[in-house]
Amino acid sequence: MSSTNLFSAGRIDGFATPNRIVMAPMTRSRASNEVPSELAIEYYSQRATAGLIISEGTAPSAMGIGYARTPGIYTAEQIAAWKKITDGVHAKGGRIFLQIMHVGRIAHSANRSIPDAPVAPSAIRAAGKMWTDTQMMQDNDLPRALETAEIPGVIAEYAQATRNALEAGFDGVELHAASGYLPMQFLSTGSNHRTDQYGGSVENRIRFVVETLQAMSAAAGGASKVGIKLSPGMAFNDIQDDNPVETYTELVKAISPLGLAYLHVMRSAEPANILGLLRPLFNGPFIAGGGFDLASGNEILREGGADFVAYGRFYISNPDLVARFENGAALAEADASTFYMPGPAGYIDYPAL
Ligand SMILES: Cc1cc2nc3c(=O)[nH]c(=O)nc-3n(C[C@H](O)[C@H](O)[C@H](O)COP(=O)(O)O)c2cc1C
């Protein structure tokens, strides 16, 4: 038991955080032409009292985009747009990491600016449909399997995106290795049928993530500006893994010595107690997420089960979540119909108390 709670000061890499409350990364689909919208300046600035903001998933390349109206960090125009956002957050005293998200096989051509088929560890289409603005709901595209010789180039995109993020003023970057996107497609037996050094054994399936983190760390001038998000056992986006406990135990053991900014784990119903299993394997700040509220967030910190707690949906409708938690105030309900709708409604119009 410790006296740490959500309002205790914390530390990530070289900076202090005024509290242990993290805004979880959330895609909000307000970008146009893969450039974040001006509305995002206001949206993120409104939430700057969080101990740390993690941005919406942002693509390292045009190939990494799969959803409608999502942003990238690979052109000068995108970097300039993000710079206004990080300036806005910093002016309000906040801290913000960029989440780098390559969708892999979770993509539809109508949402992309390039004609190329999406890439993935193996040429296996993900079951499920996604929204497109021109053709409404569509099946995910059939991906092309990456050649072994192409993989260093994909990893290099993450490294360049890291450099671009720091140029845009972000305090660090998070590798999105959760929710069934490219890194998780490599980790999981259902989507990775490769026979080269990136598939088969658990050592091989974790290789893409480990090498990507190493490349991002080198690009950032140190691993302490690089975090990672995992979601062991999550079935979202047609992900299936024969043994998530083994996969994530081995992965976390492999990345623990790197000196990363943090490990962020979103829990699912299965495997049970994944946070308790992974926490002792990681030497560094640990962010727990997935269905926490005020009481359960304070409880996991008090018990030493995490150093920070990430909140997703509450942050959509409560820009002043820290103050509301501190005052025991009522929380506003988020309207799911505007999660991914273009425009300001349901985005920057949730009031602070
Ligand atoms: C609208 C919405 C968009 C999301 N987009 C992302 C994303 O881009 N990257 C990511 O890692 N997680 C994403 N998530 C998952 C959240 O980061 C978080 O892990 C999840 O909502 C569970 O936390 P909660 O129960 O506090 O909402 C998204 C969640 C929501 C509700």
The ligand as an ORCA input file, in Angstrom:
! r2SCAN-3c Opt
* xyz 0 1
  C     -13.356      7.296    -29.845
  C     -12.188      6.431    -29.444
  C     -11.060      6.416    -30.245
  C      -9.927      5.663    -29.878
  N      -8.801      5.733    -30.658
  C      -7.650      5.154    -30.220
  C      -6.413      5.395    -30.881
  O      -6.299      6.149    -31.861
  N      -5.311      4.776    -30.372
  C      -5.374      3.963    -29.260
  O      -4.362      3.427    -28.820
  N      -6.538      3.735    -28.618
  C      -7.665      4.322    -29.038
  N      -8.818      4.171    -28.317
  C      -8.792      3.388    -27.069
  C      -8.506      4.284    -25.858
  O      -7.196      4.811    -25.915
  C      -8.656      3.510    -24.526
  O      -7.653      2.507    -24.465
  C     -10.009      2.849    -24.402
  O     -11.046      3.783    -24.706
  C     -10.246      2.301    -22.985
  O     -10.200      3.310    -22.017
  P     -11.570      3.898    -21.371
  O     -12.323      2.714    -20.805
  O     -11.089      4.820    -20.298
  O     -12.324      4.591    -22.455
  C      -9.955      4.892    -28.682
  C     -11.115      4.892    -27.899
  C     -12.205      5.662    -28.240
  C     -13.415      5.676    -27.333
*
